[in-house]
């Protein structure tokens, strides 16, 4: 599937029309996933996967992504006023179901979700399915899906193109140590460091299942270019520095992405780029 400049986003009540077509999702999903590069890591029964989804490459097949979605997901999509945001949401949710189906061997349409106290979704495991944990993030034209077996995971991605960040923007979000580290960097590096810090913080909080319900200034992460991703300190729970691993996701120019996974984790990270054939 190639990138197309034409508008392929659904309009108005076309969502239900698209869903009603015979899209053969059971045939589409394997073809969609088999086009991915597959690298597996499994150590001590712990596995980790990070899937990269280029939403532009999927837009021409949006009907197939609609097929496994629930009524609630379709209703939520209708709340997006911007058609592009609606399309990105629908593709992300459809891709998430296909990815989780691959990990659980459950039909994408039959997967059910429960929502945690702070809004983190998880699989409803009332039926006998593997203990698969996941997290989804999308920004502009990219989405990232992180999946871990038996260990909590969080992920965050941000498109950095078109943003202009000043030091005054970070005071309310970052810890004193992070602000000092950011100020010590050359100005040319500060914008990238800001988004690196932000995505690592978000990934950690999303992994814990608490999102932005906790103060971002109550823990410290690494942020300097070339510095290994790490949780350096936590006033939320000091023991988390030993129990959580931050991982930088290589995603290409214009984006910054990071993941957080409960320890123990495998020594490698599994990356897949979803590009439908």
N, C-alpha and C positions, 0 to 999 in steps of 0.2 A: 504494500500500500504506500503510495507516495503522498507527499504533502501537496495539498491543493489549496489554491487561493479562493475557491468558491465558498459561499456561505452554506454550510451543511448542518447548521444548528436547527433544532426543531422550533417551531413557532406556535404559540398559543396551545390549543388542544391537540396539536399534532403528536404530542407525547403518547397519548393513548392510541392514536392511529398507527404510529410506528410500532408500538408494542403488540398490536393485534396482527401484524404481518407474520407470515411464516418465516421466521429467521433461522430456524434449526439451530438453537443455541448449543445443543449437544455436539453438533458438528463444528460450530464456530470456535468454542472454547479450546478444544485440543489443538486446532490449527493456530489459534491465537497464541497459546502457550508454547507450542512446539517451535515457534519462530524465535524463542528466547535462547540466549546463551545460558547454559546450565552448569554451574559449578557448585558441588556439594561439599559441605563440611559437617562432620559429625564426630564429636569426641565426648566420651563419657555420657552418651545418650542425650547430649544437648546439641541442638542445631539452631542455626540462624540464617535467615534469608532476607535480602533487601532487593526489592523489585523496583526498577525505574520504568515509569510509564510516560511516554511522550504523547500527550493528549491530542496534539495536532495530527499524528499519524493514525489516530483511532477515530477521528471525527466522521470520516466517510462511512464507517460501519456502526454508527451510533445506535441504530435499531437493534443490533445484536447485543449491545451493552444494556439496553433497556429490558430485554426479554427476562432476565432472572430477577429483576428488581421487585421489591414488595410494593404494595399500595402505599404504605407510609413513605417509602423512599421517593416514589413518584409524586406524592403530594408535597413533600418537602421541596422537590425540585421546582414545583410551580411557584414557590414563594420567592424564588430569585427573580428580580425584576429585569436583570440584564440577561439576554439570551446566551451570551458567551459563558457567563458564570453558571447558568443552568446546564449547558452542555458539558462543561468541565465537571460539574458535580455528578451528572449522570454517568459519564464515562468512568470517573474514578470509582463510583460505587459498583458499577458493573465489573470493572477490572478487579476490585477487591473480592467480590464474590467468586470470580473465576480463580483467582490466586488461592483463596481459602479452600475452594473445592479441590484444587490440586494437592493441597496439604492434608486434607481430611478425607478425601475420597467420597465426599457427599455432593450431590447435585447442587449447583449454585443456587437454584430456586428454593431448595429445601433448607438452606442455612438460616438459622434464626439468631437474633442478637438480643442481648440484654445490655442495659445502660447502667453504669456505676453511679455512685452518689455524686461524683463531680463530672459526670458526662462521658466518661471513657467507655466505649463499647467493647463488648467481649462476646464470644460465641456462647450461645445457650447450649450447655452440655448436658441437658436432661436426657438426651439420647447418647448412645455409646459412640462418641467420636474422640479423636486424640485431643490432648490438652494443648491446643494450639492457641497462642496469644498473638496479637497483632496490633498494629497501629498504622494509620494512614495520614498522609499530609500532602497537600497539593498547593502549588503557587504558579500563577500564570499558566504556561503550557506544559508543566511537568508535575507528575505525582510520584510519591514514594510510598511503598508499602513494605513495612517491616514485619516479619513473622518469626516467632521463636517458639520452640517446643518446650512447654513447661516452665518458661521463665518470662516475666513481664518485659515488655519492650515499648519504647517510644521512639518517634521519629519526627523530624521537622525539616521542612524545606522552605527557602525563601528565594524569590527572584530579586536580584539586586540591581537589575538594569533600571535606570531612571530614578533611583533613589539618591538623595543627598542627605547624609547623616552628619550632624554636628555633635560635639561633645555635650552640649546642653541637653540633647535628646536622651542621653544615657543615665543621667543622674538619678532619675526616678525609677530606673529598672535595675541597674547594676550595683554590685557591692563596691565598697571603697577600694578593695584590692583590685577589682576588675577595672574600675575607673582609672586608678593609678597606672595599671598595666597598659591601658588604652592610650593614656596621655603620653606615656613614654615612647610610643611608637612614632615613626615618621608619619606625617600627615597622609602620605600616599598609601599607607597601609591601614589607616584607621577605619575606613569604611568597611573593608573586607573583615577586619577584626571584629567590628561591631556585629555583623551578621553571623560570623562564626560563633561569637559569644551568645548571641540571641538564640540561634538554632540549637546549640548545646544545652542551654537552659531549658528551652521548650521541650526538647527530647527527654531530658531527665524528669521533668515534672509530668509529662504525658506518660512516661513509663511508670511512674509512681501512681498514676491514675488521678492526679490532683490538678492538672492543668495550671491555670493562673490563679487558683484559689489560694496558693501560698506565695509569699513575697519573693520576687526574683532576687532581691538583695540578700536573702538569707543563706545563700550558698555561692561558691566560687567555682568557675570553670576556667580552663586554659583558653587563650584566644589569639595569641601571637602567631603570625604566619610561620609555618614550619614546626610549630610546637605541637607535640602529641596531644590528641584529644584526651581530656582527663577531668574528672570531678576532683577539684583540689581541696575543697572543704565544704562542710554542711552544718549550719546551725539547726537545720530541720531535724536531721538525724546524723550525728557524726559517723556512725557506723556505715553509712551509705558509701563513703569513699572506698571501702573495701568490698562492698556488695554490688556496686554498679560500675559498668565499663562504658565509656563514651567512645563512639566510633565515627570518624569522618567519612562521609559517603562521597566518593569521587563522581561528580555529576556533570562536569563540564562548565564552560564559561557562562556567566550570567546567573548562576545559581549557587547557593550554599546549602548543604544538607548535612545533618548529623543524626546519629541514632544513639540510643541508650538502652543497654540490656543488663538485666540482673546477672550477677556472677553466680556460678561459674559459666563461662561461655567458651565456645570453641576458639582455637587459635587463629582461625581464618574467618572471613566473612563471605557469604555467598551473594553474588550480584547477578541480577538478570535484567536485561533490557527488553521490554515488551515491544516488539515490532511485528504487527500482524503481517502475514504473508500476502 
